[in-house]
Amino acid sequence: MKSKSFYQSLVLPDGWKWTGYWDNVHHFWYKLKKGGYEICCFDVDIDDGSLLSMIEDDISR
């Protein structure tokens, strides 16, 4: 796992933010007025660019 600042500085589509790492997965959140969307992924998904595809296709681990 890389440093917290690495994950916070990832270039993601507008509104998506890294919220943390627990249960052996990274959690990303998109906030709405009431609630939001969450996507969970592994380091490999971030490293190979799959995270962006996961966000576009609303897929999570």
N, C-alpha and C positions, 0 to 999 in steps of 0.2 A: 504494500500500500504506500502511496506517495504522501506528501505532506498535505495538511488541511488547506493551506494556501493554494496548492496546485488545483485541488478540486473546486475551490471557490472561484478560481480564475478561469475555469473552462468557458469556452465560447459556446453558448447554447442559444437556441431560439428565444426570442423575447419572452420574458415572464418565467422561464424555467430557472430554478436555482438548486444547487446542491444543498441538501439539508443535513446530511450526516452519514455515518457508517455504523450500522448495527446489524445484528443477526447475519453477519458475513456478507452483506450486500450494501451497496451505495444507494442512498435514497435521494431522489430529485423530486421537486414539488413545483407545481404551477398553481398559483393562487387565483381563485375566483372570488366574487363578492361573498358567496356562501359556499364554503368548501374549496375543492380544487381537485387536481389530478396528481397522482404519485406514480413514479416509475422507479423500479428497483433494478440494479444491474451489478455486474461484476467488473473488476479491474479490466479484464480482457475486452469487455464490451466498450469501455472507454478508449482503451489503447487501439483497437482496430476500427473505431468509428461506428460501431454498431449502435451505440447509444443514440446518435442522431436519427438513425433509421427507426429505432424503437420509439422515440418521441413522435416522429412523423406518423407511425403506424399504430400508436397507442398500445404498444406491447411492453410488458414488464416481465421480469423473472419472478 
